[in-house]
Amino acid sequence: MKDGVHPNYIDTVVRCGCGNTFSTRSTVPEIKVDICNVCHPYFTGKLKFVDTAGRIEKFKTKFAGAGYASLKKKKASTPAAS
C-alpha cells in the first residue's frame, strides 16, 4: 500500500439508541446508530415501529384524504378555434 493514501483504520465503539455498545474497526472513533442486533425486530421477534420524527403520522395526515387526487382534477379546456 502507498503511504498517505489510505485513512487510518482504528478500533471503533458503536453505540446504539437502546444502550448496547460493541467495538469494531473503522476510520472514525465512534459510531452512533438507532437500531442494532439487540433491538432490531428481525433478531428479537418483536414488532417495533421506529418513528424518530413523527414521519408516519405526518405521512398519514398528508395523504389521508387524497385518494385518487389525479382523477379528480379536471383538465383545463382549451378554447376551440373558429
Backbone as a ProteinNet text record, in pm:
[ID]
protein_1_A
[PRIMARY]
MKDGVHPNYIDTVVRCGCGNTFSTRSTVPEIKVDICNVCHPYFTGKLKFVDTAGRIEKFKTKFAGAGYASLKKKKASTPAAS
[TERTIARY]
84	0	88.1	40.8	113.6	94.1	195.5	185.5	106.9	20.7	-52.9	-178.4	-210.8	-327.1	-449.1	-428.4	-537.9	-561.5	-688.7	-718.1	-675.2	-662.7	-625.9	-741.9	-712.8	-811.2	-793.3	-888.9	-873.1	-986.8	-968.5	-1076.4	-1186.2	-1312.5	-1426.4	-1530.4	-1594.1	-1703.8	-1834.2	-1926	-2057.2	-2157.4	-2235.3	-2334.5	-2474.2	-2562.5	-2698.9	-2790.5	-2906.6	-3005.8	-3063	-3056.9	-3108.1	-3009.8	-2888	-2786.9	-2679.6	-2695.9	-2597.2	-2473.6	-2356	-2231.8	-2149.3	-2075.9	-1981.2	-1868.8	-1759.8	-1644.4	-1619.8	-1570.7	-1535.1	-1421	-1393.7	-1287.3	-1344	-1300.6	-1348.1	-1248.5	-1283.6	-1196.8	-1236.3	-1347.6	-1392.3	-1389.1	-1368.3	-1355.3	-1487	-1601.5	-1729.2	-1839.9	-1931.5	-2045.8	-2171.5	-2271.8	-2399.1	-2506	-2578.9	-2682.8	-2815.1	-2927.3	-3059.9	-3099.7	-3062.2	-3102.6	-2980.9	-2969.7	-2860.1	-2919.1	-2834.7	-2882.7	-2955.4	-2936.9	-3004.9	-3150	-3177.9	-3312.6	-3384.3	-3322.3	-3385.1	-3495.1	-3612.9	-3724.7	-3694	-3605.7	-3572.5	-3506.5	-3419.1	-3346.1	-3423.2	-3508.5	-3581.4	-3714	-3774.2	-3903.9	-4018.6	-3989.7	-4093	-4109.7	-4235.2	-4263.4	-4243.9	-4166.3	-4136.4	-4132.9	-4217.4	-4216.4	-4112.2	-4022	-3921.5	-3966.6	-4006	-4057.2	-3989.8	-3876.9	-3797	-3851.7	-3914.2	-3958.1	-4105.9	-4185.7	-4328.3	-4355.7	-4270.7	-4283.1	-4406.2	-4441.4	-4556.7	-4684.5	-4701.2	-4819.9	-4823.5	-4709.2	-4701.2	-4745.2	-4700.2	-4737.8	-4887.6	-4940.7	-5083	-5170.2	-5134	-5214.8	-5203.1	-5087.7	-5066.8	-5148	-5153.6	-5217.6	-5347	-5403.9	-5524.2	-5643.8	-5671.3	-5789.2	-5759.8	-5640.5	-5601.6	-5674.8	-5674.1	-5738.3	-5678	-5763.4	-5717.5	-5726.9	-5640.8	-5644.7	-5622.9	-5541.9	-5514.8	-5638.5	-5730.9	-5852.3	-5956.9	-5950.7	-6048.9	-6022.6	-5897	-5864	-5923.4	-5983.1	-6037.1	-5933.9	-5913.7	-5818	-5877.2	-5792.8	-5837	-5872.9	-5993.6	-6035.7	-5976	-5929.6	-5872.5	-5984.5	-5989.2	-6094.9	-6083.2	-6195	-6197.6	-6169.5	-6088	-6054.2	-6170.8	-6212.1	-6323.5	-6276.3
-118.4	0	124	227.7	353.5	427.5	498.6	578.2	705.4	744.1	869.1	864.4	750.1	740.7	689.4	593.5	528.5	592.8	601	658.7	563.8	618.4	536.4	445.3	318.5	218	188.2	232.1	225.3	147.1	112.2	49.3	152	110.3	199.7	143.9	232.9	194.3	231.3	133.9	156.7	163.8	273.1	292.7	296.6	213.8	206.4	290.9	325.8	401.3	323	190.7	107.8	95.4	144.5	137.3	33.6	-49.7	-152.3	-88.2	-137.2	-91.7	-214.1	-200.3	-303.4	-236.6	-307.7	-248.6	-319.4	-242.5	-292.3	-205.9	-209.9	-125.8	-39.6	85.4	179.5	294.1	393.8	511.2	624.4	608.8	709	647.8	727.5	670.8	624.4	682.9	644.3	651.3	552.9	548.3	536.5	620.9	614.6	564.6	459.1	400.4	398.1	391.1	385.6	243.5	147.7	8.6	-82	-179.4	-276.9	-417.6	-518	-656	-693.1	-618	-647.2	-599.2	-486.6	-430.8	-437.1	-491.6	-499.7	-605.9	-575.2	-670.8	-804.7	-806.4	-931.9	-1028.8	-976.9	-1062.4	-1087.7	-993.3	-1009	-1079.7	-1071.6	-1132	-1044.8	-925	-831.7	-722.4	-683.7	-577.5	-443.9	-356.9	-227.6	-124.4	-20.5	85.8	188.5	220.3	320.8	448.4	544.2	669.7	783.1	828.5	925.1	1066.1	1104.7	1243.8	1254.4	1154	1158.4	1145.7	1077.1	1068	989	885.9	803.7	886.2	958.9	1041.6	1154.2	1212	1319.5	1269.1	1148.7	1090.1	1061.6	1004.9	971.4	1095.8	1202.6	1324.6	1392.8	1383.6	1448	1381.4	1249.1	1175.9	1106.5	1143.5	1076.4	1094.9	1217	1240.9	1248.2	1216.1	1232.2	1134.1	1007.8	907.7	911.4	921.2	930.4	1076.7	1158.2	1302	1336	1256.9	1287.6	1267.7	1178.8	1156.6	1263.6	1327.3	1429.2	1562.1	1587.1	1714.3	1718.9	1830.4	1848.9	1924.3	1875.4	1940.1	2071.5	2170.7	2298.6	2281.3	2320.5	2303.3	2415.3	2377.6	2477.3	2529.9	2660.2	2715.7	2662	2630.3	2574.5	2685.7	2656.1	2754.6	2763.6	2886.6	2902.2	2932.3
0	0	0	-66.6	-68.7	63.2	104.2	226.1	198.6	296.2	286.6	200.7	140.7	53.6	130.9	218.2	288.2	424.7	468.8	600.9	713	833	948.5	985.2	1006.2	1040.7	1188.9	1273.2	1417.9	1482	1611	1687.7	1710.8	1691.8	1698.9	1795.1	1869.7	1958.2	1889.2	1878.1	1818.4	1932.5	1938.4	2044	1980.8	2035.5	1985.7	2073.7	2020.9	2095.8	2212.8	2208.4	2317.5	2432.7	2414.5	2519.4	2494.6	2396.2	2364.3	2301.3	2338.4	2276.6	2237.7	2129.7	2089	2012.5	1996	1927.6	1795.3	1702.4	1570.1	1520.2	1393.1	1338.1	1226.2	1221.4	1121.6	1111.6	1031.6	1017	1111	1185	1281.9	1421.9	1526.8	1661	1724.4	1684.4	1743.8	1638.9	1643.3	1552.9	1638.6	1610.8	1682.4	1585.1	1626.4	1542.2	1617.3	1544.2	1604.9	1640.8	1557.6	1576.3	1561.8	1651.9	1644	1647.8	1656.7	1655.5	1784.4	1891.4	2017.3	2014.8	1947.6	1949.7	1814.3	1710.7	1579.2	1579.9	1522.3	1523.4	1456.9	1359.1	1292.1	1390	1474.4	1568.4	1697.3	1739.5	1865.5	1847.6	1729	1705.2	1750.6	1797.8	1842.7	1738.3	1714.3	1619.4	1688.3	1626.4	1686.5	1575.2	1586.1	1488.7	1529.7	1438.8	1465.9	1396.1	1475.2	1422.3	1497.7	1446.9	1520.7	1514.1	1407.4	1393.7	1359.8	1395.6	1365	1217.1	1144.9	999.3	957.1	1034	996.3	1006.5	1118.1	1135.1	1032.8	1004.9	906.2	768.2	731.4	603.6	598.4	706.9	710.5	700.1	771.4	765.3	629.6	568.7	439.1	329.2	330.8	223.2	265.4	377.9	428.7	335.8	293.5	211.3	63.3	23.1	-116.8	-207.3	-174.1	-259.6	-398.4	-498.1	-635.5	-678.4	-625.2	-649.1	-796	-864.2	-1004.2	-1092	-1051.2	-1129.2	-1103.2	-987	-950.8	-1018.5	-1056.5	-1119.4	-1258.6	-1290.7	-1425.7	-1507.8	-1626.9	-1716.1	-1766.9	-1781.1	-1832.7	-1979.9	-2015.7	-2154.7	-2238.5	-2353.6	-2446	-2533.7	-2557.3	-2642	-2785.3	-2843.1	-2977.2	-3078.5	-3174.6	-3278.9	-3378.4	-3411	-3504.5	-3642.9
[MASK]
++++++++++++++++++++++++++++++++++++++++++++++++++++++++++++++++++++++++++++++++++

